[in-house]
Amino acid sequence: MADIKFVKENQEVIAANGANLREKALQNRIDLYTFKGKLMNCGGYGQCGTCIIEIVEGMENLSPLTEVEKRKLRKKPDTYRLACQTLVNGPVSVITKPQA
């Protein structure tokens, strides 16, 4: 089981290993998107880059970066991921809507 802690929201979510981080956040009413993202998100296909999150702990428990993430996040810190492209396989702490 994967324990996902959303730091800003002070909320923990239990997920099965291999769960998609974006889906688990939305299922638990965690707001991933800024105003622009709410208007223009791609629905989880990795095309818009609006579901950026920062991993505080547990990076080793996530799926490897996808090619889409490598392109979208190349100028961002190494701790940033796209929630829609990230699979969780263990405990992780996440900051939503990080300020770059």
N, C-alpha and C positions, 0 to 999 in steps of 0.2 A: 504494500500500500504506500501511496505517496501522500505526504502531509504538505500542503501548500499554505504558507503563511503570507497573507497580504498585509504588509506592514502599515501603510497609511490608513487602511480600513480597520486595522486591528481585528482581523478575521482569519480563522483557519478553516481550511477545506480539506477533507479526506477524499482522495481519488485513487482509482485503480492504477497500477503501473501501466505506463503507456498512454495515459490520458492526455488529451490536448489542453494546454494551459488556457487558451482563449475560451474554449467551450466550458471548462470548469468555472472560469471567472464569470462568464455570462449566466450560467446556470445558477450561480450563487449571488447574482445581482451586484457583482463587482464592476464598477465603471472603468473601463479600459481607455476610453476615448476622450480626447479633448473635443471642443466644439466642432472644429474642422473634421475630426475623425468621425463624429456622429453623423455628419452630413455626407461624408465621402468615403466611408470605409468599404472595402471590397467584399466583405462577408466572410473573411477568413481564408482567402486564396493567396495571401502574401504579396499582392500586387500594389497595395497603397502605402504600406509602411506606417499606418496610423495606430497600430496596436503595440507600440514600443513599450517594453517594460525593462526594468533594471533588476538583475539578479544580485541579491545581497549575500545570500548563502546558498550552497548546494548546486553550484554550476556543474559539478561532476555528476549530478543526478539527472541531467537533462540530455536530450538527444543532441547529436552534433549539429553545428550550424548547417543550414541548407544553403544551396547555391543562391536562392532568392535572398536569404538573410545576408550572405556575404556581399551581395550587390547593394542592398538597401541600407546596410549598417556600416559600410566601409569607412565612413568618416565619424562614426560614433564610438564611444568607449567599448572596450572588450566585454564589459558586464551587461551590455544591452542585447536584448533578443526581441524577436517578433513573437508575440503570444500565440498567434495563429500557426506558427511553424514549429512550436516547441512542445515536445512530449516530455512528460514528467515521469521519472522512474525512482523517485525517492524524495526525502525531505528537501524543501526549497523555500527560501524567503524572497518575496518579490515586492518591488516598488512600482506601482502603476503611475503612468504619466510622469516619468522622470524629467527633471529639468536639465537639459544638456549644458 
